[in-house]
Each structure stands twice: as C-alpha cells, then as structure tokens.
Amino acid sequence: VRWAADQGVGTLAMWDWNNLYGMMRFLSAAREYGISPLVGVLLAPEEEVLLRAVCLGKAGFARLNGLLSRILDGTLDRTGLLEDLYQGGWEGLALLFHDQDVGAFLSARSPRDLYGALFFGRPTRGLHRWCEARGIRSIACLDAVARTEEDQEFYQLLRAMEKNTTIQALGEEELLKEYQWAPPWDCLLYTSPSPRDR
C-alpha cells in the first residue's frame, strides 16, 4: 500500500483468494496512506478463479461472506455459485468477470455492477469489444501478486499453508506465472495501450 501511495495511486483494490483475512490490515494501511480501499475477493470454487467480487457496502459484505462460507465448506461449486448469483443477485457487490460465458450468463439477469475484467499483459480486445457490444463496462486490472523475489517466497509460504504442506512439496503449478509479476509502474502509467488499440 505504501508503494502504491508513493506512486500517486488514489484507489487500490485488494483481492484475497476465497477469504477476507487480509482485509483489516489492508484497510488500516489504506487509511494510513490516504488511499481509498476497495475490498475484494477472488471467488474460486474448485481452485479456479471464476469472478472477482468487490464490496460496495454492508449488504455486499454480508452477501460475500455467505458465498465464501459455502465455497469454503465445499457446498458451492462453480455451477452453484453462478446459479446462486443469478437467482439471488449481487446487491451490494460489483462483479468482475474475465470469461465471456460467465459474463453472458450473469448479464442475462442484469448488467448492473457487472464488469469485464481486462488484465494487463493478457489479450483484452475480444472481451472489451464483447462487453461494449452489450453495454457492459470494462475495467482495467492488474493481476500481480509479486514485485520481488521476497514476495514470491511469501506467496509460496501462503500457498503451502493453504494446502497444508511444505514449500518444498509445492509443484510447478504453484510458482508465479509471468503475468503475476508486477510490471514497472511507469509501464502501466505511460505505455500500456488502451483495450481499443489491442
């Protein structure tokens, strides 16, 4: 958070994986550095990120906690999560999707507070055009979890704890992918083309 504040960032989102464990620390740091925080969660039933959810208020926080409880106890899989959101809505949440099929399914209920997630370093043109044709807003995202080798080591420690194993026992799939490394800040500010240009 301090690094983002030093770069002049005014709003910053944090995505925890199927939990809100880092929320209080994030909110405290955001307050300390004068950044407007967006509290979010990667909704990943069955270990696959399906959506990113951002709390817009108390109702969204309550809705998100209900979904997380069911994901974590194994009673809400990918299909169940989509059906639950379609039937019960997502009042108080903003949902970001990266898969057109997910966007199509949810937008059939309502495009309100639904966004196409365009990720730095990945192809975005198709999703942006798809969203634009349907009146769904797109939002630029950075899916980075590390800036340094120390960050990667910490990430691996957290993954090992989540899987109840040792760092040495983690497989190759647990190493950070190229897109999960934060690019130089000036690259984001000055050289990243707009989705329309890709």
N, C-alpha and C positions, 0 to 999 in steps of 0.2 A: 504494500500500500504506500509505503514511504517512497519507493522508487517511482510509482505512478504519479504521486503528488509532485515529486521533483521534475517530472516531465510535463506538468501542467494539466494532467487529467482531472476533469471535474466530476465525472461519474464513472464508477467502476463496479463491475459485477463479479461475484464470486460464485463458482459452481462447485458444490460438493457432490460426490458420487453417491446417490441414494441416501443422503443424510444431510443434517444441518449442524454437524459437530463443530465446524469452524465459524459458525455464524456470529457468536458473541465476540470472539476475538477480532473478526473482520469488521463488525460494526464499531467496536471500540477504536480500532486503528483508523477507520474511515473518519470517525468523529475527530480524532486527534489531528489528522492531516487535512481536514476540511474537504473531504471528498464525499459526494452523495453516493451512498451504497445501494446496490441492487442485490438482494439476497436471492440466490437461485439454487436449483438442484438439477443435476443430470439424472433424469428418470431412466434407469437402466435395468428393467426387469430382464432376467436371464443373461446378465452381464453385457448386454448390448444397449448403448445409449439410443433411446427412442426419441426423447424430447428433452428440451431444457425448459424448466419452469421457473418463472420469476414471480415472487410475491409482490402484489400491488397493494396489499393491505391485510388487515386482520382476517377477513374471510378467506383470502387466498392462502394465508399461512395455515389456517385450520384445514382447508381443503388439501393442501400439500401434505400436511402431517398425516392425514387419513390415508392418502395414497401411499406415502412412504411406509407406513406401518404395514400395509397389506403387501407391498413389494418385498419388504424385509422378512415378513413371516412366510413368504412363498405362496400366498394365496392370490397374488395378482401378477399374471404373466403379461407378455406383450399384447396379446389379443384382448385380454381382460382389461388392461389399462386403457386401451383405445376405446373399448366399449363403455367403460365406466365414464370416461371423459365425454363421450358422445351423448350418453344418456343423462349424466348428471351435470354436464357443463364444466366450465373452468372459471366461474365467477371469482374475481379477485386475483387471478393468475394471468400472466402473459405466457403463452406457449411458443417456443421456437422449434421449428422442425427443419430437418435437413433432407428428408426423404419426401419426394413428391407424393407418393402413395399415402403417407401419413397426413400430409397437408390436404390432399383431396378428401380423405375420409373425414377429417375434423372440420374442414371448411364447409362440408355439406350441412353441418349443424349451424355454424356461424363463423364468419371470418374475424369477428371481434376479438381483439387481443391475441391474434394468431399471426405469427411472423415466419417468413422464410429465413433461415439462418445461413448467411453467406460467410464462409470461413476463409480467412487469409491463407494463401498457399494452396488452396484447392480450387478446382473448377467451380465457377459460380454462375456463369452466363445462363445456362439452361434453367436452373432453379429461379434465378432472378426474372427471366422472361416468363416462366410459368406463373410465378406469383403476380407479376404485373398484369398478365392477361386475365387474371381472376380477381383483381382488386385487392390482393393480399400484400401487405407491406413486407419489405425485406429489411434485414438488419445485418450490418457487418459485425462479424465476431472473430475473435482470436482464440483458438482452442489450445493455447500454450499452457503448459504446466511447469516449465523449467526455463531458466536463463543461464544456469551454471551447472557444473558437474555436481556440486553440493546439492542443488535442487533435485537432480536425478537420483542421487543416493537417498535423499529423504523420501522421494516418491516411491522408490523400491522398498524402503522400510515400511511405508504405509500399506503398500500392496501385500507385502509379506504378512503384516499384522492382519489384514483383512482376510487373507487366505489361510491364516493360522499355520504358517510355515516359516522357514528361514529365507533370508535373502538369497543364499546360495542355491536354494531349491527352486527359485523362480525360473520360469522358462523364458525363452527369447521373446515370446509374445508380451512379456511384462516390461521389456525395455521401451523407452520412449521412442515414438515414431518421429520422423523428421519434422512433421507439421506440429508436433507438440513442443518444440523448442521455440521460444520467443525470438522473433527476428529483431534486428536492431531497430530501436524506436524510430529513428529518422526514416527508415524504410516504410514504416506504417504511416508516418505523417506526410511524406512527400512523394514517394514513388509508387505507392500502391494504386493501380488503375481502378477506376470505378467499375462496378459489375457490368455496366453497359459497354465498356471498352474491351471486355474479355471475350 
